[in-house]
Amino acid sequence: MQRRSLTRGEALTWELPPTGAMRVPARIFASPAMLEALEDGVLTQLANVASLPGLVGPVLAMPDAHVGYGFPIGCVAASDPGAGGLVSAGGVGFDIACGVRVLVADLDRQDVEPRREALADALFAAVPAGLGTGGRLRLSDKDMDGMLDGGAAWAVGRGFGEAADLAGCEDGGRLAGADPAMVSARARERQRDALGTLGSGNHYLEVQYVDAVGDAGKADALGLSPGRIAVAVHCGSRGLGHQVATEHMAAMLAEAPRLGFPLPDRELACAPLGSDTANRYLGAMRAAANCALAGRQVITQFVREAFGRIFPGARLRLLTDVSHNLCRAERHAVGGRQKTLYVHRKGATRALGPGHPDIAPRFSGIGQPVPVGGSMGTASFLLTGTDAGEALAFSSACHGAGRAMSRKQALKRFSAKSVLSELAGRGIAIRAHDRRALGEEAPGAYKDIDDVAQTVHALGLAAITARLRPLACIKG
């Protein structure tokens, strides 16, 4: 029924007009092929999100959208605190501040390919990964508080990385407004020895090379010449973030009867902005975001050490670090004037245009770099934010390829053996702590990353700056 209600908007844009309980429309950014393959559940979830009060403009779905928990993954929704707006833990998800960090090496493909297997072994040994895996650090209570408040800046202060790294991170590597006191003892215990670990599922560490350049000027400014080696680190807040989400969703659900409207889905648990419940969640969410930032910073140090063992004297500089599961208070134009909105991005990346007041100074003339991850054997992209993206999508873009089939479906279709054989044939070294899970992450289980990136580029949400191909991938 909802699919039949879709209307065609501007090029590559589709609208679901308000029906039933929807208060605002939903807008889908997709190529015709993507729209045809879009799960019906995404439309149902978009309609449910659009029924929440206080939303500004349409609820948005990026080209990589697929069914998630409450909100679809690849969703953007902006809430106005002055109009009864809400914050939803489901609009951020369980892996709070999951994101991608990109390092650029002073090495080229021709340097690395002869030692690809040795490098994969070194990285596999250096970076702990896997479900429930502990790391090389164990945090004291004092360290835990410092990490939850200080993020990547705390990690640099502890000797993990360099002060220069922070200039490339969103928010300088520390999300302000964190309240470590809102992170429970159980959440802390789950992170006690997990900092600097990669996790499992779709998280990865990948050695890549620049395969093609979309904008020579921007690519050159970012040091992304053809053949240049990059390292992408994709991970989040691990068990701590999951526990924060679980506990604060439960608190929101307990107060749902007092919201004054029926929740269309329990997974959309939410709280009025400005309420104690909302403030407690936001303080804990920001602390969990700092946990993710600190974790990626620690992994950066481990990556540098591993590279140094195989390529003595090699340097890896941090290009960018951005999260794609957050709710942020931001200033946006609404009806011709600036307002503070709380923008939920779940599986979507902030993509500020050149000159935006919140952009890191080093990117002011370029636009915010937006890493878009592939899936082991496929390409990844580095996009840059545009001025047009502000009006189109609250300065937001996609975050990855997006799943085309569930993990269960993927396991039935792809075996670990077939995935390893296929990728070895492409010259890609794979290291995995749980090989059985490789079928879940098979390249064929994801959407066409080139179609996703090209659609975002054509819409003007973000511009293709470089395409990268994998040489080695480390999985949990």
Secondary structure by P-SEA (a helix, b strand, c coil): ccccccccccccbbbbcccccccbbbbbbccaaaaaaccaaaaaaaaaaaaccccccccccccccccccccccbbbbbbbcccbbbbbccccccccccbbbbbbccccccccccaaaaaaaaaaacccccccccccccccaaaaaaaaacaaaaaaaaccccccccccccccccccccccccccaaaaaaaccccccccccccbbbbbcccccccaaaaaaacccccbbbbbbbccccaaaaaaaaaaaaaaaaaccccccccccccccccccccaaaaaaaaaaaaaaaaaaaaaaaaaaaaaaaaaaacccbbbbbccccccccccbbbbbcccbbbbbbbbbccbbbbbccccccccccccccccbbbbbbcccbbbbbbbbcccccccccccccccccccccaaaaaacccaaaaaaaaaaacbbbbbccccccccccccccccaaaaaaaaaaaccccccbbbbbcbbbcc
